[in-house]
Amino acid sequence: MKSFNLNKIAVVAVAAASIATVAGTANACSRFTLDTPHGVSTVRSLDWGDQLGNVAQVNPVGIENASETPSYKNAMAWTTKYHAVAQMEWDVFHGVASDAINSEGLAASLLYMADSQAFIKDYKDTGAPAVSFLDVIRFITESYATTEEAVNAFNNNQWQIAWADGLHGAQHGLHISIQDKSCDIALLQLNEGGEMLVHRGDTKSDLRIMANAPLQQHHRAYVAKVDLRDLEAKDIPSSISSADRNLRGLFHTSHIEFKEDASWAQTRGKLLSTYNAGNLVPQDLIDPVNGETYATWTQFVYNHDNGEFLFTNYDTRAQIAYNFNDTLAFTETMCADTVKQADEGLSKAVFTQCEAH
């Protein structure tokens, strides 16, 4: 079976120009992964200077895929091993998979990391099959069952990230989180000298929160200045900067308590209220670090165990849901434009054949 073609040559020039135009407004997005009485759950938002879209794309087992990485000796080709649903952004990023989860409860998230861009020139091709940033989240979730398995493959040079090729010809700093239903989390970042660092932790570690720049070691130094145990929160900063959002996320999740007898809907509500209190970005605010404005446009929360998925479009506050398990019967790539369907008033996503972009 052949996959839906994500890399349309005709849009490359337009995509590179549009992404480059908003590169300065990129210091946004957050991701929470927490353990709950209903299983590990992730909340993720996409925040940007321009309004973003979202298409949920189902990728069944047996789909053949190939990544375009012209700067590397070997390009990754893979056949989907695990049924997965990816969140695709076409309006600004022209086919980037920002987040995905598979049938084994393994998920991956792609977020901006501007600080890594300066180190791309120093990264050396390892000879492993290279995966484009367009495809890397799909590749991980369609190829591996656990965080440990994905990280071991990476450490054994079975795959690498095509840093030099960037997104549609424009280089960008990005970083990747891999999280599974056993609470295991890995954070992959490009550091000084072109060195790839893999941070390991779980839902009790600081890797439960993911934001943007600075790099993880600098986030840790910033957080260390604050007593997260102080419920009066006298030293908790309020700006929308990535460092402040990361700190607030760690503070809020340090004190969250889930009730064992609460329903999944109640648990999800608590997850979202905790996330929104510190990591959701309202429109029109200014980031003091870069002087830019950006906002949360799309958000989703999903459960790694029961398959429940809830999408919110923050332009209109419309919501739409589906369950991962309802897609398991699909034998070809299928899509649902969750922004459009939510705004049309649908409460449950409808999957049809993917449209060409």
Phi, psi and omega in degrees: 000142181259148182275161170297127186286114182271340188252085181272117184301326185297338183259001187299311183296316178297317180298314181300319181293317183291321179292317180298325181298324184255014183301328181287346182254029192261358189279067185212182182091145176217160177214127173252137167228117185229153174271137180226168176300343178258010180106170180298137183222145181238138171243134183219137173238152172246118184240137184200170178284334177247152181297138184251153173255184177198128175236123175278123183242121179271128180239099185286166176299140176097355179287133178269135185227152176216136180260138180267110182224074187296340181276358186239148184298318182238131176256144182285133168233136181212156173252130183303117181267325182238128176306129186218155173239123181250148174262114187255137177247118183250333189294322180247315187263359168053051172107023176276132170275112185273333185200150178201158175218148182243181185293343179267001181084015176268132179233161176216148183227138177247121180232160180288142175216083187303328185295338181283342184301323182293341184263356183299322182298337183264352181285133181254138176300122181276352183091347178289157173304129185265143181241129178293154174296337175299322193250348195298324180292319175296314182303313182299310186285337179271352186245338188231154183261335183220163175300316181302317181295317180294318181291318178300319179296320178295313181295334179270013176061038176271346174202155177218165179267136181276071184304313187297333183277343175054219179242112178053038175092353178251127183282139180216150171274131180218165172215161191233133172249138175238126184221140182234178187285355176270002181087000182284132182228140173230143177237119183256123183223145174269124185246182182307141181080008181075020182274131174273125176249136176246108176274137180242145179187197178215190184289351175266348181272177179288351176287354176296338178246136177228133176228225183237214181300146011274183177296162190304319181297329179280326171303315183297321178294323180291315181295327183297343180280352185241141175273101182293345181280346184282102183292344177287343173056036183295332184253014181275119183288161188244356185287169179271006180301156181299317180299320180287322177295319178298315180296314180298320178300318178294320179297309183297318182283346174290339186243001181287138178231120179265135179277132182297330183264006178284148177287168175298321179299318178293319179296317178298320177300320179290320175303312184291320179294323178294315179297311186293333181295331185231342188241343173291137183253113177292158177290149169084357177280160182248135175279119183293342181286318184237000178071014183259160173245142177203170184210162171284122177255319181227149180212145173218150176231132182218152181256127184288345183257308187267353174082000181291137183224128178234126181250140176232131173262110186278000170289324182239351185065023176278147182232153176210148186230164168198169175244132180309320184296337179287349180262355188295339180278350182292137179247359175223162181298129182228153185225155172220120176282095188290329176296309182296314183293322177297317180291339176278357176095005178289143178261340179233132183296143177246121183262131177225179178300140184292141175277148176287143178241000000 
